[in-house]
Amino acid sequence: MYERILLPTDGSEGSQRAIDHAVAIADETGATIHAVNVVDTSEYQTLDGPIMESIEARGHKALEAVEEVGSRATVAVETTIRHGIPHTEILAAASDLDVDVIVMGTNGRTGLDRVLLGSVAERVVREAIVPVTTVRAIEAETVVDSPEGAIDHATAALEDAGNSPTETLEEPYRGTNSWIVPMRAESGEFRVHVDAETGKTRIAGDGR
């Protein structure tokens, strides 16, 4: 059972997809997400003033995106900006926070070895002492492209799990690559996370 999830994010497509994945896991397990953005001082150490402020502003925006998705699922999110070499700071954050798993995005579209080769994710995977889940930024057809479709998948998931009849509590929320569907069944209230590309579901909530 996860209690603390580290989510490095930089606002890229890969990290946006990782947000959805981390929030779904946290919602299912009751974990807290610790979102971190690293300002790469090896690249920007000579910059200051307005340029550095702009870089940090982008970091805050990336962290706000995690908070927004987390709030929709009532998942606890803590955020921080660190300065340094990205993989070093990510590993340090994992140690400082005593996390159970790291969830992070990559930008590749081919095999995992090529995706990770020479990247920040590759260094984290090689050196982390906790499990690392990588989420690729891929181009794929969308299976669930409407609130109605998300509700259909959520309803089917709850019914397959023995929870029926069901009703939707509010309009489904669309994240970067998934839907959050608040539902009520005979046994209580749930949030169903529906992957927009695959239609796969995760059921969260204690049923009360």
C-alpha positions, 0 to 999 in steps of 0.5 A: 500500500502506497502512502507517499508518491513522488511526482516530478513534473515539468509541464511537458506532455509526458509529465502531464500524463504521469499526473493522471496516473499518479492521481489515480494510484493515490486516489485508489490507495489513499496516498499523498502526492509530493509533486516536485519541479526542479530548476536545472541549475546546470543549465540555468546557473548563469541566469538571473532576474526576469529570466530565472523568474520566468523559469520558476513561474513555469515550474509553479504552473506545472505544480498547480496542474497537479494540484488541480487534478488532485483536488478533483479526486480529493487527493492530498498534494504537496508541492515544492520547487528544488534547484539543482541537477534534475535527477539528483534533486529527484532522488534527494526528494525521494529520500527526504520524503521517504516516498514509496514510489516515484511516478514520472513521465518520459517523452519517447515514443519507441521502446523503453530502452531508447525512451530512457537512454541518457534521460533524467528518467533513465538516471532515476530508474538506475539509481532509485532505491524505491520503485519507479513507474515511468509514463510515456508520452505517446500518440494514440487514438482516443477510445473515450472522448466524451463525458457520456463515454466515460460514464458508460465505462465507469458504470460498467466497471462498478457493475463488474465489481458488483456495485449496482445500480449506479448514478453519476454524482456530477459531470466527469472531469477530463484530465490530460489523458483520463476521466474522473467520474464521481459515481454512487452505487448501492454500496456507497460513493466512488470515483472511477478513473477512466483512461481516455486512450484505452478505456481501462478503469480504476475504482477509488473510494471507500464505498461509504 
